[in-house]
Amino acid sequence: MNSHLFIFARISPKPECFDKAKQAILSIVPDTLEEEGCLQFVVHENSTSLLLYEEWRSQEDLDKHYAMPYITPIFEAYKEWLIGPVEINKLQKLV
């Protein structure tokens, strides 16, 4: 069984902030994929949300990601941009 950390995250921006949030997330993709513990970081969208699918080697690697200097300003902007908290689902791969 794979012991990696899998995450689905739903980010729900206010309609007037959707494009800003989308561009901010897309701007971090290249740096995030270069992080040592990042195995996947994929961004999707629907009409109201941005959805991330992530695979990390470990929780420690994810914690390091959250502390990166290009991530913390986005988390700060979320306070203004989002309707509510980011929904994070941590998953365990079964097969």
N, C-alpha and C positions, 0 to 999 in steps of 0.2 A: 504494500500500500504506500502511496505517495504521502510523505509527511509535510509537504509544502503547505503554505497558507494560501487559500483561494478566497477572493473577496469579490462580491458584487456590491457596488455602491450606487445609490440613487441620489443625485444632486438636483434639487428643485429650485431653480432661480425664480425670482419675481419676473413677470413677463418683460418688464422694461430693462432687466439686467441679464436676460438670457444670453445675448450675444457677447457681453463682457465676460460672463462666466465661462462660456464656451471657448472663447479665445484664450482666456487665462489657462484653462485646462489643456487645451491643445498645445500651448506654448511650453508646457512642462514635459510633454511626452518624450522628446529626444533625450533630455537629461535623465529622466526617470528610467528609461530603458538602458541607460549606461550605468546605472547603479548596480553594484556588485550582486545584490540579492534579488534584483527584479528579473523575473523570468517572462512575465507578460504584463502589459499595461495597455488596454484597448479601450477606446472611447466610442460610445454609441450615443445616439440622441433619438428622442421622439418629440412630439409637439410641445411637451411641458417639462421634460427632464433630460438631464445628461446622465448616462449610465456608464460606469467603469467596470471592467472585468480585469482583475489583477491576480497575478500569481507571484508569490514571494517565497524565497527559500525558508524564511523563518519570521517569527514575530519581531525578533531583534532587528532584522533588515527593514521591516515595515516601520518600526519605531525610528530608525535612522532616517528613513525617507521623510517621515513627518517632520523631522527636525532640519531638513535641508533648507538653506537660505532662499531657494526659489519656491519653496512650498509655503513657508510661514506667512508671507504677504497674502497669498491666496486665501489661506484659512482666516486671516484677519478680514479680508474683503467679504468673505462669506457672511459675516455678521450683518452686512448691509444688503448683500445681493440675494440672499436665500429666503424663501418662504418659511422654512423651518430647518432643523438640523439635518445633516447628511445622514441618510439611512445606510448603515453598513451591515452587511451580512457576511460573516466569516463562515466558510464552508470547509468541510472535510471531504476529500475525494474518496468514493467508495470502491470504484474499479478503475 
